[in-house]
Amino acid sequence: MDVTVEEALHRVLADAFASFSNLRHPRLLSTRRVGHRHIARAVDYIRELSRVGRLETVTLDELANVAGLSKYHFLREFDRYVGMTPGGYLRTMRLCHAARLLRTTDRSIAEIAQTVGFADHPSFSRAFRRAFGMPPSAYRALGPL
């Protein structure tokens, strides 16, 4: 493998790992505000859904209810404390789960896309490429974790 390509792959994987690490421990900007506790509850709930494989079914209303906030206030507070929208956070969590499945199973890419909640293979591939800088097939070709 060309050293330049190897370095580029290393950078992409390091960035993906950094992003995933931030998702596991989201940057909550303030611990003094009441909203922090509400958003932390929602983030913990999302992590639990990820653990049990139910991320694709969660709704904004459900998350707002867990946080104990109105839907609109929840959206504003989540973005302020986590640094992204709930939808962006969920999408990133689903893509990280897909990345793990690509490297640890031999399921088809279409099956993984459906498992993590994408409607079809092309939309999954586009989202994956945007997030990881390579298509799912190239990521899988890196070999098992």
N, C-alpha and C positions, 0 to 999 in steps of 0.2 A: 504494500500500500504506500502510496506517495506520502512523504512526510507532511506536506501541506494539507492534504486531505485528512490525514490522521490528526493533525493539530486542530483543524476545523471541527472534526467530529468531537474531539475532546472538549473544545469550547462549547459546542452545542449541548453536550451532555452535562457539562459543569453548570451552564445556565439553567438547564431543565432541573437539575438537582437543586440549585439555589431557589428556583421558583417553587418547587415542591416543598422544600424545607420551610419556606415562608408560608406556604399554605397550611402546613401542619401546625405552625405557631404563628398565626397572623399578627401582623403589626397592628396592635391596638394603640392608638395614639394618645389616649388619656385614661388614667385610672381613677380620676376624681369625679368624672361625670356619671350620672345615673345611667345614661345610655350605654356605657361600656359594659355593665353587667348584663343588660338585655341582649346586646349584640354577642357577647361571649356565650350566652346560652344558645343562641341561634347557631353560632360557629360550632359549638360542641355537638349540637343536634346534627348538623351537616356531617361532621366527622363520623358520628355513629351511623348515619345513613350510608356513608361511604363504606364503613366497615361491614355492614350487612348487605351491601349491594343494592340499595334502594334509592340511589341518587336520582335516577331518571323519573321517579314519580313525585318528587317533592314539588310543592307549589309555593308561590310567593305568600299567599294567604296563610299557609301552614307555618312558614318561617316567621311571619309577623306575629302569629298567634303564640308560637313558642317564645318569642322575644317579649311578648306582652305589649306590643306597640301597634298602632294603626299601620296599615300597609304603606302609606305614603311616608310616615315618619320613619318606619323601619328602613325604607329605601335610602332616605337621606342619611340616617345614622350609620347604616351598614357601610355605605360608601365613605363616610367621614372616618370611621374607625378602622376599616379593613383596607381601604384604598382602592376598592373596585366594587362594582355592583354585585348583588347576590347572584344574578345570572352569570356574570363573568367568573365569579368564584366557583359556582357549581360546574360550569363548562370546563374550567381548568382542573377541578377535581376529577371530573369524568375523563378528561384526556390523560391525566396522570395514571388513573386506574387502567385505562386502555394501554398505556405505555408498558405498565407492569405485565398485563396480560399478553401483549405482543412478545415480550421477552421470556415469559415463563410458561406459556402454553403453546400448543400447535393449532389452536382454533383458527378458523379463517378470519381474515380482516373484516369481512362483512358481518360475521357472527359477533366479533368483538364490538364492532360499531353498534350493532343492535343491543348487545348486552349493556353497554354504557349509556344507551339512550339516544343515539343518533338515528334519524329517520332512514338514512341510506348511506351506502358506502362512499359515494362522491362527497357528500357534505362532511362526513367524518374525515375523509382524507384531506380535504381543504383545511378544516380546522386543525387537524394534527400537524400539517405542514406549517401553518402559521405559528403554532405554538412551539414546535420542536425544530423547525428549519429543515425538515426532511419528510418524505412520505412515510407512511406506516411500514411499507415493505422494506425500505432502506433501514429503518430503525430496527426492525426485526432481524435483518441480516447482520446486525452488529453482534448477534449471538446471545445466548442465555445470560441472565444476571448472575 
